[in-house]
Structures are given as structure tokens and as C-alpha cells.
Amino acid sequence: MRINWDQAQHLMERAMVRGRVAKGDALPKQIGVDEKTIVKGRQYMDMTLVCALEEATVEYIGGQP
């Protein structure tokens, strides 16, 4: 695509806004929470994933280095 990191970040932010608008304000009836540890070299990062189980959609991704 030949874009820089700032342009890629802007694209991701726009996609998240569009996704949130499309989902509306309804809360999921059932959620699933999973924690993963990602290892890259000697750095560890904990990721938390929250999914709406009935819709099979990702609601939140968070990380802590």
C-alpha cells in the first residue's frame, strides 16, 4: 500500500469509528474474556480480548507491555 505508520494508524482509527457506529448502543447478552501473552524477543505483552459470543465480534482489545 506504500503508506507510513501514521497513515495506517489513521485508517485503523477510521475503521474502528465506522464499526462502532454500525454496532449501535446495544450491549451484548454474552461476552467472553480471554487473556493472552505475546512474546517478541525478550519482551512480553499481555493482551485482553473481549468478544460478543452470540454475534462473534470483537468488542475490545487491550494490552499492557
OpenMM code with the backbone's topology and positions (N, CA, C; nanometers):
from openmm import Vec3, app, unit

residues = "MET ARG ILE ASN TRP ASP GLN ALA GLN HIS LEU MET GLU ARG ALA MET VAL ARG GLY ARG VAL ALA LYS GLY ASP ALA LEU PRO LYS GLN ILE GLY VAL ASP GLU LYS THR ILE VAL LYS GLY ARG GLN TYR MET ASP MET THR LEU VAL CYS ALA LEU GLU GLU ALA THR VAL GLU TYR ILE GLY GLY GLN PRO".split()
positions = [
    Vec3(0.0814, -0.1188, 0.0000),
    Vec3(0.0000, 0.0000, 0.0000),
    Vec3(0.0862, 0.1259, 0.0000),
    Vec3(0.2110, 0.1119, 0.0409),
    Vec3(0.3052, 0.2250, 0.0423),
    Vec3(0.2526, 0.3437, 0.1245),
    Vec3(0.2142, 0.3123, 0.2488),
    Vec3(0.1724, 0.4175, 0.3416),
    Vec3(0.2626, 0.4115, 0.4642),
    Vec3(0.2722, 0.5235, 0.5354),
    Vec3(0.3561, 0.5244, 0.6542),
    Vec3(0.2730, 0.4829, 0.7767),
    Vec3(0.3391, 0.4736, 0.8920),
    Vec3(0.2718, 0.4254, 1.0134),
    Vec3(0.1598, 0.5193, 1.0576),
    Vec3(0.1787, 0.6487, 1.0423),
    Vec3(0.0744, 0.7441, 1.0815),
    Vec3(-0.0506, 0.7280, 0.9951),
    Vec3(-0.0310, 0.7074, 0.8670),
    Vec3(-0.1451, 0.6865, 0.7780),
    Vec3(-0.2164, 0.5555, 0.8104),
    Vec3(-0.1399, 0.4503, 0.8434),
    Vec3(-0.2003, 0.3223, 0.8809),
    Vec3(-0.2799, 0.3361, 1.0097),
    Vec3(-0.2263, 0.4101, 1.1068),
    Vec3(-0.2977, 0.4334, 1.2325),
    Vec3(-0.4281, 0.5083, 1.2065),
    Vec3(-0.4239, 0.6080, 1.1197),
    Vec3(-0.5437, 0.6845, 1.0862),
    Vec3(-0.6488, 0.5946, 1.0209),
    Vec3(-0.6065, 0.5052, 0.9322),
    Vec3(-0.7002, 0.4114, 0.8691),
    Vec3(-0.7659, 0.3204, 0.9726),
    Vec3(-0.6860, 0.2704, 1.0681),
    Vec3(-0.7414, 0.1824, 1.1716),
    Vec3(-0.8401, 0.2571, 1.2600),
    Vec3(-0.8080, 0.3816, 1.2946),
    Vec3(-0.8991, 0.4606, 1.3776),
    Vec3(-1.0309, 0.4861, 1.3060),
    Vec3(-1.0243, 0.5180, 1.1776),
    Vec3(-1.1471, 0.5389, 1.0999),
    Vec3(-1.2301, 0.4113, 1.0924),
    Vec3(-1.1639, 0.2974, 1.0759),
    Vec3(-1.2355, 0.1698, 1.0698),
    Vec3(-1.3034, 0.1397, 1.2030),
    Vec3(-1.2363, 0.1707, 1.3149),
    Vec3(-1.2975, 0.1468, 1.4467),
    Vec3(-1.4194, 0.2344, 1.4669),
    Vec3(-1.4112, 0.3597, 1.4247),
    Vec3(-1.5260, 0.4501, 1.4388),
    Vec3(-1.6432, 0.3991, 1.3553),
    Vec3(-1.6178, 0.3578, 1.2323),
    Vec3(-1.7249, 0.3035, 1.1466),
    Vec3(-1.7866, 0.1791, 1.2089),
    Vec3(-1.7039, 0.0934, 1.2652),
    Vec3(-1.7550, -0.0288, 1.3283),
    Vec3(-1.8404, 0.0007, 1.4497),
    Vec3(-1.7980, 0.0955, 1.5307),
    Vec3(-1.8759, 0.1319, 1.6500),
    Vec3(-2.0097, 0.1930, 1.6119),
    Vec3(-2.0118, 0.2764, 1.5092),
    Vec3(-2.1372, 0.3374, 1.4631),
    Vec3(-2.2302, 0.2290, 1.4101),
    Vec3(-2.1769, 0.1336, 1.3359),
    Vec3(-2.2589, 0.0265, 1.2782),
    Vec3(-2.3178, -0.0635, 1.3868),
    Vec3(-2.2462, -0.0850, 1.4964),
    Vec3(-2.2948, -0.1722, 1.6034),
    Vec3(-2.4060, -0.1082, 1.6846),
    Vec3(-2.4055, 0.0218, 1.6947),
    Vec3(-2.5062, 0.0898, 1.7749),
    Vec3(-2.4737, 0.0831, 1.9231),
    Vec3(-2.5757, 0.1111, 2.0051),
    Vec3(-2.5559, 0.1188, 2.1502),
    Vec3(-2.5965, -0.0080, 2.2247),
    Vec3(-2.6420, -0.1093, 2.1552),
    Vec3(-2.6885, -0.2316, 2.2209),
    Vec3(-2.5709, -0.3048, 2.2863),
    Vec3(-2.5941, -0.3515, 2.4074),
    Vec3(-2.4923, -0.4289, 2.4784),
    Vec3(-2.5073, -0.5766, 2.4454),
    Vec3(-2.3966, -0.6498, 2.4339),
    Vec3(-2.4061, -0.7934, 2.4072),
    Vec3(-2.4661, -0.8679, 2.5261),
    Vec3(-2.5396, -0.9748, 2.4968),
    Vec3(-2.6002, -1.0555, 2.6030),
    Vec3(-2.4969, -1.1440, 2.6711),
    Vec3(-2.4048, -1.1968, 2.5934),
    Vec3(-2.2990, -1.2815, 2.6496),
    Vec3(-2.1645, -1.2333, 2.5959),
    Vec3(-2.0664, -1.2238, 2.6864),
    Vec3(-1.9323, -1.1868, 2.6437),
    Vec3(-1.8337, -1.2946, 2.6864),
    Vec3(-1.7258, -1.3002, 2.6155),
    Vec3(-1.6162, -1.3885, 2.6500),
    Vec3(-1.4914, -1.3049, 2.6698),
    Vec3(-1.4139, -1.3353, 2.7716),
    Vec3(-1.2909, -1.2616, 2.8002),
    Vec3(-1.1749, -1.3611, 2.7979),
    Vec3(-1.0702, -1.3254, 2.7249),
    Vec3(-0.9543, -1.4122, 2.7142),
    Vec3(-0.8296, -1.3276, 2.7310),
    Vec3(-0.7332, -1.3788, 2.8024),
    Vec3(-0.6055, -1.3103, 2.8193),
    Vec3(-0.4969, -1.3915, 2.7517),
    Vec3(-0.4157, -1.3231, 2.6752),
    Vec3(-0.3065, -1.3864, 2.6019),
    Vec3(-0.1763, -1.3159, 2.6366),
    Vec3(-0.0677, -1.3887, 2.6337),
    Vec3(0.0651, -1.3304, 2.6484),
    Vec3(0.1376, -1.3471, 2.5168),
    Vec3(0.1833, -1.2359, 2.4633),
    Vec3(0.2555, -1.2359, 2.3370),
    Vec3(0.4024, -1.2119, 2.3680),
    Vec3(0.4879, -1.2975, 2.3135),
    Vec3(0.6314, -1.2864, 2.3376),
    Vec3(0.6981, -1.2448, 2.2078),
    Vec3(0.7748, -1.1374, 2.2151),
    Vec3(0.8514, -1.0918, 2.0998),
    Vec3(0.9931, -1.0661, 2.1489),
    Vec3(1.0829, -1.1582, 2.1156),
    Vec3(1.2190, -1.1483, 2.1677),
    Vec3(1.2173, -1.1716, 2.3174),
    Vec3(1.2616, -1.0720, 2.3933),
    Vec3(1.2586, -1.0814, 2.5397),
    Vec3(1.1517, -0.9923, 2.5999),
    Vec3(1.0634, -0.9404, 2.5169),
    Vec3(0.9559, -0.8555, 2.5655),
    Vec3(0.8259, -0.9347, 2.5701),
    Vec3(0.7548, -0.9198, 2.6799),
    Vec3(0.6275, -0.9863, 2.6985),
    Vec3(0.5168, -0.8810, 2.7005),
    Vec3(0.4047, -0.9121, 2.6378),
    Vec3(0.2919, -0.8206, 2.6377),
    Vec3(0.1658, -0.8997, 2.6669),
    Vec3(0.0909, -0.8550, 2.7655),
    Vec3(-0.0358, -0.9195, 2.7988),
    Vec3(-0.1479, -0.8510, 2.7220),
    Vec3(-0.2287, -0.9305, 2.6537),
    Vec3(-0.3413, -0.8785, 2.5764),
    Vec3(-0.4713, -0.9311, 2.6367),
    Vec3(-0.5716, -0.8461, 2.6441),
    Vec3(-0.7038, -0.8858, 2.6888),
    Vec3(-0.7999, -0.8693, 2.5726),
    Vec3(-0.8730, -0.9745, 2.5406),
    Vec3(-0.9714, -0.9735, 2.4326),
    Vec3(-1.1097, -0.9915, 2.4919),
    Vec3(-1.2024, -0.9064, 2.4519),
    Vec3(-1.3413, -0.9188, 2.4935),
    Vec3(-1.4241, -0.9368, 2.3665),
    Vec3(-1.5020, -1.0448, 2.3619),
    Vec3(-1.5810, -1.0771, 2.2432),
    Vec3(-1.7282, -1.0912, 2.2794),
    Vec3(-1.8148, -1.0514, 2.1865),
    Vec3(-1.9578, -1.0790, 2.1982),
    Vec3(-1.9789, -1.2183, 2.1401),
    Vec3(-2.0223, -1.3119, 2.2229),
    Vec3(-2.0271, -1.4515, 2.1810),
    Vec3(-2.1354, -1.4790, 2.0764),
    Vec3(-2.2547, -1.4228, 2.0945),
    Vec3(-2.3631, -1.4507, 2.0002),
    Vec3(-2.3363, -1.3904, 1.8621),
    Vec3(-2.2776, -1.2705, 1.8603),
    Vec3(-2.2512, -1.2041, 1.7334),
    Vec3(-2.1161, -1.2437, 1.6736),
    Vec3(-2.0319, -1.3068, 1.7545),
    Vec3(-1.8962, -1.3457, 1.7139),
    Vec3(-1.8168, -1.2243, 1.6669),
    Vec3(-1.8209, -1.1169, 1.7487),
    Vec3(-1.7474, -0.9955, 1.7155),
    Vec3(-1.6551, -0.9589, 1.8304),
    Vec3(-1.5453, -0.8947, 1.7966),
    Vec3(-1.4510, -0.8454, 1.8970),
    Vec3(-1.4996, -0.7095, 1.9442),
    Vec3(-1.5159, -0.6947, 2.0759),
    Vec3(-1.5647, -0.5693, 2.1327),
    Vec3(-1.4523, -0.4835, 2.1869),
    Vec3(-1.3444, -0.5452, 2.2317),
    Vec3(-1.2356, -0.4699, 2.2935),
    Vec3(-1.1076, -0.5501, 2.2872),
    Vec3(-0.9985, -0.4811, 2.2591),
    Vec3(-0.8648, -0.5397, 2.2671),
    Vec3(-0.7795, -0.4412, 2.3456),
    Vec3(-0.7158, -0.4895, 2.4501),
    Vec3(-0.6303, -0.4027, 2.5302),
    Vec3(-0.4995, -0.4731, 2.5590),
    Vec3(-0.3948, -0.3945, 2.5762),
    Vec3(-0.2656, -0.4540, 2.6019),
    Vec3(-0.1840, -0.3760, 2.7011),
    Vec3(-0.0956, -0.4463, 2.7674),
    Vec3(-0.0069, -0.3864, 2.8661),
    Vec3(0.1320, -0.4452, 2.8450),
    Vec3(0.2302, -0.3618, 2.8082),
    Vec3(0.3657, -0.4165, 2.7894),
    Vec3(0.4296, -0.4569, 2.9200),
] * unit.nanometer
topology = app.Topology()
chain = topology.addChain("A")
for resn in residues:
    res = topology.addResidue(resn, chain)
    for name in ("N", "CA", "C"):
        topology.addAtom(name, app.Element.getBySymbol(name[0]), res)
